[in-house]
């Protein structure tokens, strides 16, 4: 098995948080307490609040660690301790433990007996498979987009490239990554195929570590901008064949970039 050896030095922090309503069980407990005590069930309500807080902290920990793995702030093969993660995130160890369990189920970390939790190395064979699937789906997507994209969506694509031009001078990687994803997300929406767009969204998520690996190739952003511009111009002309050719060139260049880095 071949794996990517990734350099250190990148650290990006994002702590999105999602809040969920109390489960049905908390409601039933509250109703039962009302019947027993003849008044509002304050203690079960407090328990429900604690449950929501625990869930939200677990989600914060999950998103933060996942983001660092995806952006290579936590390198493939690096060991992570619950104590360290708890300290840098400012979150208790229980939510961190729950977050790591979820990341293990998703295949982003491995639990190594007597050693701890390790960021799973990037398998070159799996990377190639992801890119192969992207190639097929991105080509179909862009052909549909060339026929179905609205003028607003075409303007949106043009705006993404304009913003990327501005960010390129700063050499900040995360804004460029977000704009890259936005460009492909707009194309996916323009295909008018919700199932295809959902599949591509998941593929882009799985490609994220590969995207950051490819940044170490000189001139990466410039070439990607040129490739995106060729895709946009083909879509603007409603030329599905040219759009397919431009997208194929873009994905194959991405594959070559990742493979070269190995």
N, C-alpha and C positions, 0 to 999 in steps of 0.2 A: 504494500500500500504506500503510495506517495502522499506526502502531506506538505503543506505550505509552511515555510519557516518565515515568520513575519516579524519585522523589526518593531521595537517599542517606540514610545514617544508620543503617542496620540492619546488624548484624553478629552472626551466629550461627555457632558452631563446633561441629561434630560430626565425629568421626573414627572411624566404625565401620571395623572391619578384618576381613577374612575370610582365613583361611589355607587353602591347598590342599595336597594331597599331591603329592609329586614325581611327574612324569609317567613313563610307561612307559619312555621313552628312558633316563632316569637309572638305572632298574633294570637294563636291558640292559647299559649301560656298566659298572655295578658287577659284574655277573656275568662279563663279559668280562675285566675287570681281575683278578678272582679267579683265573680260569683261567691268565692270563699270569703272575701273581706268586705264586700258591700261597697267598694269604692274603686277609684282608679288604681291600676296595677303599676305603681311607679317602679318597683324593682325589676319586673320583667322588661319594662320599657328601657330602663337603664342597661339591662343586659343586651337588648337589641341594639342600643347605641354602641356598646362596646364591640358587638359583633361587626357592625358596619365599620367601626374604626379599624378593627383588626384586618378586615378585608381590604380596606383602602390602603393600609400600610403594606400589606402583602403585595398589592398591585403596584404601589410605588417602588418597592424593592425589586419586583419582577421587571418592570419597565426600565429601571435604572441599570440593573445588571445586564439585561438583554441588550440595551443600547450600547453599553461599553464592550460587550462581546462583538456585536455587529460592526462597530467602528474600530475594532482592534485595539481599543484602550486596554482591554484584557486580551492578551495574546493567546493564540492557539497553543495548547500545551501548558499554559500557566495554571498554577494551583491557587485556589481561592479559599480562604478560611471564613467561616461565618463571623468570627470575631472581627476580622479586618473589614468585611463588608458592612457589618453593623456599625463600625466606627466611622467609616467614610461617608456612609449614608445617613447617619444619625437616626437609625431605626433599630428597634430591639431585635434580638437574635431569632425569636420565633417567626416573625414575618419573613426574615431573610431565609430561614430554613425552608419555609413553605415556598418561597420564590425559587429557591434552588431545586426543590423537588419538581416544580413545574418545568423549569428549564431542562432538567434531566429527561423528563418525559418527551420534551420537544427535540431532544438530541443535541442540545447546545453545550451541555456539560456532562461529564461522566463522574460518577461517585466511585472513587478508588479506595478500597478497604485499607484502613490504617494510614492513609495519606491525605484524604480529604476530597475536595471537589476540583476537578480539572476541566478547563475550557477544552472542549473537544477539538482536536486538530481538523483542519480542512482537508478532506480527502479529495485528491485530484480526480479520481474516477467519478466521484459524486458530482464534483464541480463540472466536469464535462457533460454529465448527464443533464444537469440543470440547464446548462447553456444550450444543449441540443433541443430540449423541450421548449426553451425560450425562443429559439430560432424558428421553429415551426409555428408557434402561436403568435409571435410578434409579426411574422410575415403575413399571416392571415389577418391579423388585426389591422395592419397598416393598409392592406388592400381594401378592407371594408371602410376604413377611415377615409381613404382617398375618394370613395364614392359617397360617403354619408356625412362627413364632417360639416358642421355648420360654419358660417362665416365667423361667428363669435369664437368658435373653437379654434379656427385657423388664426384668428387674431391673438387668442390666448397662447397658442404655440409660439407665435412670433414674439410675444411679450416675454415668455420664459427665456427665449434665446437672448433677448435684449438684456434681461436682468443677469443672465449668466455672463454676458460680455463684461458687465460692470464688476461682477464678483471675481472674475478671473485675475484681475490685477492685484487683488488682495491675497491670492494664493490660500484662501481659507477653504478647507476641503468640505466641511459639513454643509455650508450653503450650496456648494456646487452639487453635492450628492442629492440634496433636497430638490434642487431644480431639475436634475436629471430624472428623478422619480416623478416629478410633476409633469415633465414633458411626456413621458411614457404613459402616465395616468390619463392625461388629456387625450392622447391617441386612443387609449383603451375605451374611454367614454365615447369618443367619436365613432367607434365601431358600431355602436348601438346594439351591442351584444353583452348583456349584463353578466352572463355566465363566463364568457371569454374574459371580460374585464376583471372578474373576481379571480379567475385562474392566474391571470397575469400579475395581479396584485400580490398573490402568494408567491409566485416565482420571483418577483422583484424583491420581496422580503428575504427569500432564501439566497438571493444573489448579492445581498448587501456586503457581506464580508469579502466577496470576490471583488466588488467594486472598489473597496478600500485597498485591497492588495494591489490592484492594477494602478493605483495612484503613483507608485514608485517608478513608473516608466516616464521618462522625460517627455514633455509635450502632450501629456494625456488629455488635459482639458481642451487644448487647442484642437486636437484631432476629433474629440467628441463633439465639439461645437460645429466643426465642419460637417461631420456625419449627420448631426441633427438638422443642420441647415439644409442638407441635400434631401432629407426625408420631408421636411416642411415644404420645400419648393415643389416636390413631386405631389404631395397632398394638395397643395394650393392649385396646381394645374389639373387636378383630378386624374392624374396619370398613375393608375394602379400598378402597372408594370415597373415604372420608374421608382415608385414608392417601395415596391418589393425589393428591387435591386439595391436601393439605398439602405433599407433595413437589413438585408442580408449582409451587406458590407459592414454595417455597424456592429452587428452581433458577432460576426466572424472575427472582426478586429478585436472585440472584447475578449473572445476566446483565445486568440493568439497572444494578447497582452497578458492574460492570466497565466497561460501555459509558459510563456517566456520567463515570467518571474520565477517560476519553479526551477 
